[in-house]
Amino acid sequence: MGYELLVILSLAVGATVFVVTVSIGLVIHKFLNVRTTRRRKRLYEAYSGALAKVLLQEIPPLPRDARTSAIFDRYEEMIRSLKERIDAAAPRRRTRLREALRQALIDFARDMTGEVSGRLVYYFYSFGFVDDQIRLLSDRRWWVRAQAARDAGILKARRTITALTAALEDEHPDVRIQAMESLIRIVGVEALRTIFRVSRGLSLWTSVELSVIVLDFGETAVPFLIEGLGSADQSIVMFCVEMLSAIGFVHAVEPLRAIAAGSQNVVVRARAIEALGRLGDERAEDLLIESLGNPNPEIRTEALNALGRIGTPHALHPLVRMLRSGSLAEKIAAGRAIVRTGTAGTEILRQFEHDDDPLLAGAAGQVIEEREWEAEQ
């Protein structure tokens, strides 16, 4: 009994010592983190203030006969004291000083434009931060790579273009998205050509992010979207088809017709047919009517829906054939397309409400009812 009590007391004492040790360790760790954070904040504030003075400093006009690079000599002279201060520091402190200055430069670059923006870009190169960004783009941690890609775009550092292009194939989607956005910041709309050429397997989230960028460019993005239709990657083709229909550019009709008629991928063909319907251009009519006879039901249904959006009387007879012979879903889609052809189509559909075929009569009745409900709204 005495031995057991001794063991219990020993365990209790050991547990108490362990808890106290861990608690002290946590307090010390927290103290060190707070001290490090405060130190970084002070350095950042100090260098932000120094950098603000440099950026607000007026540059006297250059002589008319001055060489083109003379402005860079002025820029270099303005940061000489900052460079000397950093170079004179011990290695570990120098690393902290450089990081504080790098972050200050990036933060200033978010809002600066014009000549001041040009100074920031020069300083980023002059302090060697561009090379740092390129190294960070190869870091083993994905969040570091993503931040590096984003910062490169903010600074519009053209030397990072090659590394950003490689990042389009990064294993992590956040890195790929940041690389896309930064390439567009640096290069402009022409970066879409590289993005569509290099990217593979666009996820839904990446497609949504990229679509916002493309829609901002509007019609200037169309030539690159049309090029993207030739990609070997299905997700790129699907994305370009979607964007062309969303932008609504009529010159996209012919390339989309070629995809809808010649693609070996049924899903891509169906999406192209859908896009043609959204564009509502009569040049697509013949292809859509021809697609009503396709053996694939998805293509037939998309062709019916597209003809319904265009609403052409020229398609009335082929649509009536589909109404008679198609599945129930195709009958309803054909009926909706028929009423869009005009008064004659509506009258034909009313006659089918009393057909002996219950599926045909039911489909016609449903479409007529939908039409009447829409008219009342």
C-alpha positions in Angstrom: 0.0 0.0 0.0 2.8 2.4 0.9 4.6 1.6 -2.4 1.5 2.3 -4.4 1.0 5.6 -2.6 4.6 6.6 -3.3 4.1 5.9 -7.1 0.9 7.9 -7.2 2.6 10.9 -5.4 5.5 10.6 -7.8 3.2 10.7 -10.8 1.3 13.6 -9.4 4.5 15.6 -8.8 5.8 14.7 -12.3 2.5 15.8 -13.9 2.6 19.1 -11.9 6.2 19.8 -13.0 5.3 19.0 -16.6 2.2 21.3 -16.6 4.3 24.1 -15.0 7.1 23.7 -17.5 4.7 23.7 -20.5 3.0 26.8 -19.1 6.2 28.6 -18.6 7.3 27.6 -22.2 4.1 28.9 -23.6 4.4 32.2 -21.8 8.0 32.6 -23.0 7.0 31.7 -26.6 4.1 34.2 -26.5 6.5 36.9 -25.2 9.0 36.2 -27.9 6.3 36.3 -30.6 4.9 39.6 -29.3 8.4 41.1 -29.1 9.2 39.9 -32.7 5.9 41.3 -34.0 6.5 44.7 -32.3 10.1 44.8 -33.7 8.9 44.1 -37.2 6.1 46.7 -36.9 8.6 49.3 -35.8 11.0 48.5 -38.7 8.1 48.6 -41.2 6.9 52.0 -39.9 10.4 53.4 -40.0 11.0 52.3 -43.6 7.5 53.3 -44.7 8.3 56.8 -43.4 11.7 56.9 -45.1 10.3 55.6 -48.3 7.4 58.1 -48.3 10.0 61.0 -48.1 11.8 59.5 -51.1 8.6 59.2 -53.1 7.4 62.7 -52.3 10.7 64.3 -53.2 10.5 66.4 -56.3 12.9 65.5 -59.2 14.4 68.6 -61.0 13.8 68.6 -64.7 16.5 66.8 -66.7 18.5 68.7 -69.3 17.2 68.4 -72.9 20.4 66.6 -74.0 20.3 64.1 -71.0 20.5 60.4 -71.9 17.4 58.3 -71.4 18.9 56.5 -68.4 19.7 59.8 -66.5 16.4 59.5 -64.6 17.5 56.2 -63.1 20.7 57.9 -61.8 18.5 60.4 -60.0 16.4 57.5 -58.6 19.5 55.8 -57.4 20.9 58.9 -55.7 17.6 59.3 -53.8 17.9 55.8 -52.1 21.7 55.8 -51.6 21.4 56.5 -47.8 18.8 53.7 -47.4 21.1 51.2 -49.2 24.1 52.3 -47.1 22.1 51.8 -43.9 21.1 48.3 -44.9 24.5 47.3 -46.1 26.1 48.4 -42.9 23.9 46.2 -40.7 24.9 42.8 -39.5 23.7 39.8 -41.6 20.7 38.9 -39.5 19.5 42.4 -39.0 20.1 43.2 -42.7 17.6 40.4 -43.5 15.0 42.0 -41.3 15.6 45.5 -42.7 15.3 44.3 -46.3 12.1 42.5 -45.5 10.6 45.6 -43.9 11.6 47.7 -46.9 10.3 45.1 -49.3 6.9 45.0 -47.7 6.7 48.8 -47.5 7.5 49.0 -51.3 4.7 46.5 -52.1 2.2 48.3 -49.9 3.0 51.7 -51.5 2.7 50.1 -55.0 -1.0 49.2 -54.4 -2.1 52.8 -54.7 0.7 54.7 -56.6 0.4 55.6 -60.3 2.3 57.7 -62.8 5.9 58.7 -62.3 5.9 57.6 -58.7 4.9 54.1 -59.7 7.9 54.0 -62.0 10.2 54.9 -59.1 8.8 52.1 -57.0 9.4 49.6 -59.8 13.0 50.8 -60.2 13.6 50.5 -56.4 12.2 47.0 -56.4 14.8 46.1 -59.0 17.6 48.1 -57.5 17.3 46.5 -54.0 17.3 43.0 -55.6 13.7 42.3 -54.5 12.7 41.0 -58.0 15.2 38.2 -57.7 13.9 37.5 -54.2 10.3 37.2 -55.7 11.5 34.8 -58.3 13.2 32.6 -55.7 10.0 32.7 -53.5 8.0 31.5 -56.5 9.9 28.2 -56.1 9.4 27.9 -52.4 8.2 24.5 -51.1 5.2 26.2 -49.2 2.3 26.9 -51.5 1.1 30.0 -49.6 4.6 31.6 -50.0 4.5 30.9 -53.7 1.0 32.4 -54.0 2.0 35.6 -52.1 5.1 35.9 -54.2 3.1 35.6 -57.4 0.7 38.3 -56.2 3.4 40.7 -55.1 5.2 40.3 -58.5 2.0 41.5 -60.1 1.5 44.5 -57.8 5.1 45.7 -58.6 4.6 44.9 -62.3 8.1 43.4 -62.4 8.5 42.1 -66.0 11.5 40.0 -65.1 9.2 37.7 -63.2 7.1 36.9 -66.3 9.0 33.6 -67.0 8.6 32.4 -63.4 4.9 33.4 -63.4 4.3 31.5 -66.6 5.8 28.4 -64.9 3.5 29.0 -61.9 0.5 28.6 -64.2 1.3 24.8 -63.9 1.7 24.9 -60.1 0.1 22.1 -58.2 -1.9 24.5 -56.0 -4.9 26.4 -57.5 -4.3 29.5 -55.4 -0.8 29.9 -56.9 -2.1 29.4 -60.4 -4.8 32.1 -59.9 -2.4 34.6 -58.5 0.0 33.9 -61.4 -2.8 34.5 -63.9 -3.8 37.8 -62.3 -0.2 39.0 -62.1 0.6 38.2 -65.7 -2.4 40.2 -66.7 -1.3 43.1 -64.5 2.1 43.1 -66.1 1.4 42.1 -69.7 -2.2 43.2 -70.2 -4.9 41.4 -72.2 -2.2 39.6 -74.3 -1.4 37.5 -71.2 -4.5 35.5 -72.0 -2.7 33.9 -74.9 -0.1 32.5 -72.6 -2.7 31.5 -70.0 -4.7 29.6 -72.5 -1.6 27.9 -74.0 -0.1 26.8 -70.7 -3.0 26.2 -68.3 -4.5 22.8 -68.0 -7.6 21.4 -66.2 -9.2 24.7 -65.1 -11.2 24.1 -61.9 -14.6 25.7 -61.4 -13.2 28.2 -58.9 -10.3 29.1 -61.3 -12.8 29.5 -64.1 -14.9 31.9 -62.1 -11.9 34.0 -61.1 -10.6 34.1 -64.6 -14.0 35.0 -66.1 -14.2 38.2 -64.0 -10.9 39.2 -65.6 -11.9 38.3 -69.1 -15.3 40.1 -68.8 -13.4 43.3 -67.7 -11.5 43.2 -70.9 -14.6 42.8 -73.0 -14.2 42.6 -76.7 -10.5 43.1 -76.6 -10.3 39.6 -75.1 -12.1 38.0 -78.1 -9.1 37.3 -80.4 -7.4 35.4 -77.6 -10.6 33.5 -76.7 -10.9 32.5 -80.3 -7.3 31.3 -80.2 -8.1 29.4 -77.1 -10.8 27.4 -78.9 -7.9 25.5 -80.5 -6.5 24.3 -77.2 -6.0 20.6 -76.6 -7.4 21.0 -73.1 -11.1 20.6 -72.9 -11.5 22.9 -69.9 -9.8 25.7 -71.8 -12.0 25.2 -74.8 -15.2 25.1 -72.7 -14.1 28.3 -70.9 -13.5 30.2 -74.1 -16.8 29.0 -75.5 -18.6 30.3 -72.4 -16.8 33.6 -72.4 -17.4 34.2 -76.1 -21.1 33.8 -75.6 -21.1 35.9 -72.5 -19.3 38.8 -74.2 -21.8 38.4 -77.1 -19.3 39.3 -79.9 -20.8 38.5 -83.3 -17.4 37.6 -84.9 -17.4 34.6 -82.6 -20.2 32.9 -84.5 -18.0 31.4 -87.2 -15.3 30.0 -84.8 -18.1 28.5 -82.6 -19.8 27.0 -85.7 -16.5 25.3 -86.5 -16.3 23.8 -83.0 -20.0 22.8 -83.0 -19.6 21.1 -86.4 -16.1 19.5 -86.1 -15.2 18.8 -82.5 -14.8 15.1 -81.6 -15.8 15.9 -78.1 -19.6 15.7 -77.6 -19.6 17.9 -74.5 -17.6 20.6 -76.3 -19.9 20.4 -79.3 -23.0 20.7 -77.1 -21.5 23.7 -75.3 -20.7 25.4 -78.6 -24.3 24.9 -79.8 -25.6 26.4 -76.6 -23.3 29.4 -77.1 -24.6 29.9 -80.6 -28.1 29.9 -79.3 -27.2 32.6 -76.8 -25.6 34.7 -79.4 -28.8 34.5 -81.4 -27.2 34.9 -84.8 -29.1 33.6 -87.8 -25.9 32.4 -89.4 -26.0 29.4 -87.0 -29.5 28.3 -88.2 -28.4 25.7 -90.8 -26.0 24.1 -88.4 -28.6 23.9 -85.6 -31.2 22.4 -87.9 -28.7 19.9 -89.1 -27.9 19.0 -85.5 -31.5 18.0 -84.9 -30.6 14.7 -86.7 -27.5 14.0 -84.6 -27.6 10.6 -82.9 -26.5 12.1 -79.6 -29.5 13.3 -77.5 -27.5 16.0 -75.7 -26.6 17.6 -79.0 -30.2 17.4 -80.3 -31.5 19.0 -77.1 -29.0 21.9 -77.2 -29.8 22.5 -80.8 -33.6 22.7 -80.0 -32.9 25.1 -77.1 -30.7 27.2 -79.4 -33.3 27.4 -82.1 -35.8 28.4 -79.4 -33.6 31.4 -78.5 -33.2 32.4 -82.2 -36.9 31.9 -83.0 -36.6 31.6 -86.8 -39.6 30.6 -89.0 -37.1 28.8 -91.3 -36.8 26.0 -88.7 -40.5 25.4 -88.3 -40.9 22.2 -90.3 -37.8 20.5 -88.8 -39.0 21.5 -85.4 -42.5 19.9 -86.1 -40.7 16.7 -87.1 -38.9 16.7 -83.8 -42.1 17.4 -82.0 -43.6 14.3 -83.5 -40.7 11.9 -83.2 -38.5 13.0 -80.3 -38.5 11.9 -76.6 -40.8 13.8 -74.2 -38.0 16.2 -73.2 -37.3 16.8 -76.9 -41.0 17.3 -77.7 -41.2 20.0 -75.0 -38.0 21.7 -76.2 -39.3 21.5 -79.8 -42.6 23.0 -78.7 -40.9 25.9 -77.0 -38.9 26.6 -80.1 -42.0 26.3 -82.3 -43.9 29.1 -80.4 -40.9 31.3 -80.8 -41.2 31.1 -84.6 -44.3 33.3 -84.6 -48.1 33.1 -84.9 -48.0 30.2 -87.4 -46.0 28.1 -85.0 -48.3 28.8 -82.1 -51.3 27.8 -84.2 -49.7 24.5 -85.2 -48.9 23.8 -81.6 -52.5 24.3 -80.6 -53.6 21.7 -83.1 -51.3 19.2 -81.4 -53.0 19.7 -78.1 -55.7 17.3 -79.4 -53.5 14.7 -81.0 -54.1 11.0 -80.4 -50.6 10.6 -79.1 -50.9 11.5 -75.3 -47.2 12.4 -75.0 -47.4 14.8 -78.0 -50.7 16.3 -76.8 -49.3 16.7 -73.3 -46.1 18.3 -74.5 -48.0 20.8 -76.7 -50.4 21.6 -73.9 -47.6 22.3 -71.4 -45.9 24.6 -73.8 -49.1 26.5 -74.6 -49.8 26.8 -70.9 -46.3 28.2 -70.3 -46.8 30.7 -73.1 -50.1 31.9 -71.7 -48.6 32.3 -68.2 -45.7 34.4 -69.6 -48.2 36.6 -71.5 -50.1 37.3 -68.2 -47.0 38.3 -66.3 
